[in-house]
Amino acid sequence: MKQSFLFTKTLKSIAAEEKSINAQLLIKGGYTDKLMAGVYTLLPLGLRVINKIEQIIREEINAIGGQEIVMPSLQPKENWEKTGRWSGMDDLYKVTDSGSHEFALGPTHEEVVVPLLKKFINSYKDLPVYIYQFQNKFRMELRSKSGILRGREFLMKDLYSFHLDEKDLDEYYEQAKQAYFNIFKRCGIGQETYLTFALGGTFSKYSHEFQTITQAGEDIIYICPKCKIAYNKEVIDEITKCQSCNLSLKDFKEAKAIEVGNIFKLKTRYSAPFELKYKDQEGQDREVIMGCYGIGLSRLMGTIVEVHHDDKGIIWPLAVAPFQIHLISLKAEKELAKKAEELYNGLITAGFEVLYDDRDESAGLKLNDSDLLGLPIRLVLSPKTLEQDSIEVKLRNSDKVELVKFDQLEKHINKIIKI
C-alpha cells in the first residue's frame, strides 16, 4: 500500500486524558480512533493487525478441533433469565424495542450456544463438540480506561467445548492451554505471559488466566520462579506453596500484569438450565459437561503495544505487524522516485507486505512516522544509497543499519523473516 493512499494521518498530539501507552501510540499512529470512552474504531492499519491476530487464533483453535460460527449479539431476555444472569450480571447491557420486548447485548454467549447445541446433540455419538467465534461483545464497563485494554465494546474469540464427562473435559482443557501458549508466543508475548491460577467462582475451585507482565497491568500476580506458574492476587490468600512444584509462597515474585485470556471448566453450569443432555450407551440421559475459553483480540493488540514499544513508537512483532516492510524514499527526485517504485512493485511481486511512503514530506517527518508506526523492517532509499546501487535496511527493534545491494535485497529480507 502507498502511504499517500491512506486516508488516516499520524498525529503529533492527542487528548491529555489518554494516559496509557497503547492508547497514545495507537491513536497517534492512526491505528485506532476513540469514539467515546471504551469504544474505538479500527482504522485500516489497526484492522490489519487485528486480522493477523485473528488468523493466528483461528489456526490454533482449528488445530484442536474448533468449528467456527458467528452467533448474534442481540440475545433474548428469556435465555438470560434461565441462567439467572438477567438480574445477576452487573455489566449486562439491556435494550427494549418499541414493542416492549427486552434483549441483552451479548457480553458472552453461553445463553446462545447452549440452546443452539441442544438442537444437534442427542446421543453420546454426537460428542465431543468444540464451537468458537469471533464476535463483538458489550459490557457496561464503568471503568473504561487504559485505551483498548478495557472497553465497553470489544472483539473477542470465545470457544465452547461440550463433553461426555469430566475426564474428556480435562483432556481438552489441557489441549486448549497449549493452544493458548502457542497463540501468545506467535503474537510475540510468549515470554512475558504466564498461566495464572484464579478463583473459579461457581464453576470450580480454580480457573486459569493468561497474564502478561507489563507495568501497564491492572492485576497483581505472584509468579513461582521454579515452574513459571502464577497466582492471581484474589487467590493467593488460599495457598502457602505452589500447587505445581510445592515451592514456598515466600519465594514467589510479585508483578503487574494484563489478563489476555482465560479458560474455565463450566461443567453443567449452563447445560443444566437448558436441559442439554445426551443419551449414553445404555440409553440413560446424562447432562453435557462444558468448558469455555476466551481471548479479547483488541485487549491482546493493546497488550502487545504495552510490551513492545520505546519512546519513539510501537515495535510490532513480525507476525502481527500491519505490514512487514516500510519502504521510504527520502527525496522526490525523478530518478529516485522511479527506483523506489520499481523496488515497491518488485517486493509486492515477491510476496512481501509493503507500506511505501511515497508522500511529499521531509525526511525527518517520514523517519519519525516510521518509528511511530513500528513496522518490523525499514528500507530507506536516498540519493546516496542509489549511487551505490544499495538501500539502507534497519530493523525496528535494533539500532543496526545495513547497506544492502538491490540484487541481494529479496534474499536479505527472506533471511530476516525466517529468523
Protein Blocks (a to p, Z undefined) as FASTA:
>chain_A
ZZklpmbdcdfbdcfklmbfklmmmmmnopaccfbghiacddfklmmmmmmmmmmmmmmm
mmnopacddddfbdcfklmmmnopmmmpmklccdddfkopacdddfbfklmmmmmmmmmm
mbfklpccddddddddddddfkgghhjmbcfbdcddddddddfblmlmmmmmmmmmmmmm
mmmmmnopmmmpccddddekjmbmbdcddddddfkbcbdcdddfklopacdfklmmmpcb
dfklopafklpccdddddfbdcddekjmmmmmnopacddfkopacddddddddddfklmm
mmmmmmnccfkbccddfklgfbfbdcddfbfcfklmmmmmmmmmmmmmnopacdddfbcc
dfklmmmmmmmnopabdcdddfklmmnopacdddfkbcbdcdddfklmmmmmmmmmmZZ
